[in-house]
Amino acid sequence: AALMEPGDGALGKALDRLLGAVYTSTVSGASCALICPVIERALSRGDAEARKKGASFVRTLSQWALDSEELGPYLAILRPQLQALLGDPAPEVRDAAAQAIGALAAADSAATDAGGSDAKVSGGDVAATLLAKLGSGDGAELEGIAQ
């Protein structure tokens, strides 16, 4: 329903179910193809609670990325939206985005250590990107970058 309905009601229910589910195996690339558009919409157009839940789920996905190269392209699409959320007016959204970016960086590092550049989750140097933003951000964004 969250894929077809533009309203926040279905989006909120989908996020609650994704975060509340007990996963017994990793999420496949095919599953990610269905899940990531919902997460992407939550990060970009949802209310503060939806943005926070979306970022929390990305953090969970990035932990699975340690075991699956299939998830890398999907997480790469979500990273710029997470970085934009570092400047969100809601502190809980900034915190969730910072945790997700940290988990993505850890997945990148583990993938690089395990198998070279092809295993990287989303590419790019997180630290360099955040340091570059330090000089140009407003107060809320600086707090998110620091988190």
C-alpha positions, 0 to 999 in steps of 0.5 A: 500500500505504501508503494501505491498510496501517496498519503502518509498513513500507509507510509507510517504503517509500512515503516512501523512494520519494517522496523517491527519485523523480526528478520531471520535472514538478510534482505535480498536485492529483490526485496530492497527494490520494493522497500527502498522506494518507501524508505526514500519517500519517508526520508524526502517527503515524510513528517519528522517521525517518518524521516526518523523511522526511515533513517533508522531502517537505513541503519538496519539495512546497512548492518545487513550490507556487511553480508550482502553485496546486493544492497550496495546500490540501494544504500548508495541512493539513500546516502545523499538523502541521509546527509541532507537530513543532518540539517533537519530542524528536528533533533531526533531526525538529525540523530537518526540520520547521523547514526545511519550515516555512521552505520553506512561508513562502518559497512563501507569500511568492513566491505573494503577490508573484506574484498576491495572496492567492488564490495563498497556499499556506497562509495565516497569518503564520509569523513571528507564530505562531513568535514567539507560541510562544517564550513558551510552549514547552519546551526542545525546542520552543524549539530547533525554533522557533529552527531 
